[in-house]
Amino acid sequence: MFPTPATGSLALQVGVVGYDQWQVTDNGGTVSIGGVILPASAIPSYSVHAIGGQLNYILPAKNFSLFFKGYHEYSASSHTLGNTLCFGGACTLLIPKPKPAAPKS
């Protein structure tokens, strides 16, 4: 995390993100492949693995944050490889806005 040196009123976070997914049970039923009906268990089990990075921009004084992350799938079985980009934000609405705490003596 990188806070601003003067006020510490904003932060920038940078990190590594990733995911792994596996199918944990056998396929059931049947599937038609080229007009031939086969048991679905003949299809390989699903799995996918990805790695990427995430960037968070946080303004605590304004109750506001933004994020951006991207993933690159480097391995997949029964799944096409791809890339994912995701972005979003959050804002906390304080209605009514709380009064500041009284100074401590």
Contacts in CASP RR format, 6 or more apart in sequence:
PFRMAT RR
TARGET T0000
AUTHOR 0000-0000-0000
METHOD contacts of the structure
MODEL  1
MFPTPATGSLALQVGVVGYDQWQVTDNGGTVSIGGVILPASAIPSYSVHA
IGGQLNYILPAKNFSLFFKGYHEYSASSHTLGNTLCFGGACTLLIPKPKP
AAPKS
1 11 0 8 1.000
1 12 0 8 1.000
1 13 0 8 1.000
2 11 0 8 1.000
2 12 0 8 1.000
2 13 0 8 1.000
2 14 0 8 1.000
3 10 0 8 1.000
3 11 0 8 1.000
4 10 0 8 1.000
4 11 0 8 1.000
9 59 0 8 1.000
9 60 0 8 1.000
9 61 0 8 1.000
10 57 0 8 1.000
10 58 0 8 1.000
10 59 0 8 1.000
10 60 0 8 1.000
10 61 0 8 1.000
11 56 0 8 1.000
11 57 0 8 1.000
11 58 0 8 1.000
11 60 0 8 1.000
12 55 0 8 1.000
12 56 0 8 1.000
12 57 0 8 1.000
12 58 0 8 1.000
13 54 0 8 1.000
13 55 0 8 1.000
13 56 0 8 1.000
13 58 0 8 1.000
14 53 0 8 1.000
14 54 0 8 1.000
14 55 0 8 1.000
14 56 0 8 1.000
15 53 0 8 1.000
15 54 0 8 1.000
15 55 0 8 1.000
16 51 0 8 1.000
16 52 0 8 1.000
16 53 0 8 1.000
16 54 0 8 1.000
17 51 0 8 1.000
17 52 0 8 1.000
17 53 0 8 1.000
17 54 0 8 1.000
17 69 0 8 1.000
17 70 0 8 1.000
17 71 0 8 1.000
18 50 0 8 1.000
18 51 0 8 1.000
18 52 0 8 1.000
18 53 0 8 1.000
18 71 0 8 1.000
19 48 0 8 1.000
19 49 0 8 1.000
19 50 0 8 1.000
19 71 0 8 1.000
20 47 0 8 1.000
20 48 0 8 1.000
20 49 0 8 1.000
20 50 0 8 1.000
21 46 0 8 1.000
21 47 0 8 1.000
21 48 0 8 1.000
21 49 0 8 1.000
22 45 0 8 1.000
22 46 0 8 1.000
22 47 0 8 1.000
23 45 0 8 1.000
23 46 0 8 1.000
23 47 0 8 1.000
23 78 0 8 1.000
26 41 0 8 1.000
26 45 0 8 1.000
27 40 0 8 1.000
27 41 0 8 1.000
27 43 0 8 1.000
27 45 0 8 1.000
28 39 0 8 1.000
28 40 0 8 1.000
28 41 0 8 1.000
29 39 0 8 1.000
29 40 0 8 1.000
30 37 0 8 1.000
30 38 0 8 1.000
30 39 0 8 1.000
30 40 0 8 1.000
31 37 0 8 1.000
31 38 0 8 1.000
31 39 0 8 1.000
31 40 0 8 1.000
31 42 0 8 1.000
31 43 0 8 1.000
32 38 0 8 1.000
43 78 0 8 1.000
44 77 0 8 1.000
44 78 0 8 1.000
45 77 0 8 1.000
45 78 0 8 1.000
46 77 0 8 1.000
46 78 0 8 1.000
46 79 0 8 1.000
47 75 0 8 1.000
47 76 0 8 1.000
47 77 0 8 1.000
47 78 0 8 1.000
47 79 0 8 1.000
48 73 0 8 1.000
48 75 0 8 1.000
48 76 0 8 1.000
48 77 0 8 1.000
48 79 0 8 1.000
49 73 0 8 1.000
49 74 0 8 1.000
49 75 0 8 1.000
49 76 0 8 1.000
50 71 0 8 1.000
50 72 0 8 1.000
50 73 0 8 1.000
50 74 0 8 1.000
50 84 0 8 1.000
51 71 0 8 1.000
51 72 0 8 1.000
51 74 0 8 1.000
52 69 0 8 1.000
52 70 0 8 1.000
52 71 0 8 1.000
52 72 0 8 1.000
53 69 0 8 1.000
53 70 0 8 1.000
53 71 0 8 1.000
54 67 0 8 1.000
54 68 0 8 1.000
54 69 0 8 1.000
54 70 0 8 1.000
55 67 0 8 1.000
55 68 0 8 1.000
55 69 0 8 1.000
56 65 0 8 1.000
56 66 0 8 1.000
56 67 0 8 1.000
57 65 0 8 1.000
57 66 0 8 1.000
57 67 0 8 1.000
58 64 0 8 1.000
58 65 0 8 1.000
59 65 0 8 1.000
62 91 0 8 1.000
63 91 0 8 1.000
63 92 0 8 1.000
63 93 0 8 1.000
63 94 0 8 1.000
64 89 0 8 1.000
64 90 0 8 1.000
64 91 0 8 1.000
64 92 0 8 1.000
65 89 0 8 1.000
65 90 0 8 1.000
65 91 0 8 1.000
66 87 0 8 1.000
66 88 0 8 1.000
66 89 0 8 1.000
67 86 0 8 1.000
67 87 0 8 1.000
67 88 0 8 1.000
67 89 0 8 1.000
68 85 0 8 1.000
68 86 0 8 1.000
68 87 0 8 1.000
68 88 0 8 1.000
69 85 0 8 1.000
69 86 0 8 1.000
69 87 0 8 1.000
70 83 0 8 1.000
70 84 0 8 1.000
70 85 0 8 1.000
70 86 0 8 1.000
71 83 0 8 1.000
71 84 0 8 1.000
71 86 0 8 1.000
72 82 0 8 1.000
72 83 0 8 1.000
73 79 0 8 1.000
73 81 0 8 1.000
73 82 0 8 1.000
73 83 0 8 1.000
73 84 0 8 1.000
74 81 0 8 1.000
75 81 0 8 1.000
END
